[in-house]
């Protein structure tokens, strides 16, 4: 028989609101903890303990994911395009070396993706067209 216990803890900044949450699941066959931090009210990080895959996720002030760190040492980074909070590049690195990248995203006047790439080690880019309404 497997027994499990779960807990949820909230931490608050004085007079400022939620600072962090911690969700813990413990049992005879596993132990996992997920900690989320919210400085100044916006989600900033998610930290996982005993993870098999993702070890942490950080977020930009806009709310877009910034970096996802993996337990194997790889990191996936998303880059924003200016102040628009639009994706401009996705890149996977390890020890400072690029393993993979989408290349730059280009947008049309309506905010639709017009092109992506070419990415790291690639010579071709993806192009997108849209039907008129």
C-alpha positions in Angstrom: 0.0 0.0 0.0 1.2 3.5 -0.9 0.6 6.4 1.4 0.7 10.0 0.2 0.5 13.4 1.8 0.0 16.7 0.1 0.6 20.3 1.3 0.1 23.8 -0.1 1.9 26.7 1.6 1.3 30.4 0.8 3.8 33.1 1.7 3.0 36.9 1.5 5.0 40.1 1.4 3.9 42.5 4.1 1.3 44.8 2.6 2.1 43.7 -1.0 0.4 40.4 -1.6 1.4 36.9 -2.6 5.2 36.2 -2.6 5.3 32.4 -3.2 3.4 29.2 -3.1 4.8 25.7 -2.4 3.1 22.5 -3.4 4.6 19.4 -1.9 3.6 15.8 -2.6 5.3 13.1 -0.5 4.7 9.4 -0.3 6.5 6.2 0.3 7.4 6.0 -3.4 8.2 9.7 -4.3 8.8 13.2 -3.1 8.1 16.3 -5.3 8.0 20.0 -4.5 7.0 22.8 -6.8 7.7 26.4 -5.6 6.3 29.4 -7.5 7.5 32.9 -6.7 5.5 36.1 -7.4 7.6 39.2 -6.6 5.4 42.3 -6.9 2.4 40.2 -7.9 3.7 38.7 -11.2 4.8 35.1 -11.6 8.6 35.1 -11.8 9.9 31.5 -11.3 8.8 27.9 -10.8 11.3 25.7 -9.1 10.9 21.9 -9.0 12.7 19.6 -6.7 13.5 16.0 -7.6 12.4 16.7 -11.2 13.0 14.2 -13.9 13.3 16.7 -16.8 12.5 20.3 -16.0 14.3 21.8 -13.0 13.0 25.4 -13.2 11.1 27.9 -15.3 11.5 31.7 -15.1 9.2 34.3 -16.5 9.6 37.8 -18.0 7.7 40.8 -16.5 5.3 40.5 -19.4 4.3 37.0 -18.2 6.0 35.3 -21.2 8.2 32.3 -20.3 11.9 33.4 -20.2 14.0 30.3 -19.5 13.2 26.7 -18.9 16.2 24.8 -17.3 16.4 21.0 -17.7 18.1 18.6 -15.3 20.4 17.5 -18.2 22.0 20.9 -18.3 20.1 22.2 -21.4 18.2 25.5 -21.2 15.4 26.7 -23.5 15.3 30.5 -23.8 12.5 32.6 -25.4 13.4 36.1 -26.5 10.8 38.9 -26.8 10.6 41.4 -29.6 10.9 44.9 -28.1 8.1 46.0 -25.9 5.5 44.1 -27.9 5.8 40.9 -25.8 5.9 38.9 -29.0 8.3 36.0 -29.5 11.4 36.8 -31.5 13.6 33.7 -31.1 13.6 30.3 -29.4 17.0 28.8 -28.5 18.3 25.7 -26.7 21.8 25.9 -25.2 24.2 23.9 -23.0 27.2 25.4 -21.3 26.9 28.6 -23.4 26.9 26.7 -26.7 23.8 26.9 -29.0 22.4 23.5 -29.7 19.3 24.6 -31.7 17.5 27.9 -32.6 14.4 28.9 -34.6 16.0 32.0 -35.8 14.3 35.4 -35.7 10.5 35.7 -36.0 9.1 38.4 -38.3 5.6 39.8 -38.1 3.3 41.5 -40.5 1.4 44.8 -39.8 -1.5 42.8 -38.2 0.8 41.0 -35.8 0.7 37.7 -37.6 3.9 35.6 -37.9 5.3 36.4 -41.4 8.5 34.3 -41.2 10.7 32.3 -38.9 14.4 31.7 -39.3 16.7 30.6 -40.6 17.7 29.0 -37.4 21.1 27.8 -36.0 22.8 25.6 -38.5 19.9 25.9 -41.0 19.9 27.7 -44.4 16.1 27.7 -44.9 13.4 29.8 -43.3 9.7 29.2 -42.8 7.3 31.7 -44.5 3.6 32.1 -43.6 0.8 33.6 -45.6 -2.8 34.3 -44.5 -6.1 34.3 -46.4 -7.8 37.7 -46.6 -11.1 38.1 -44.7 
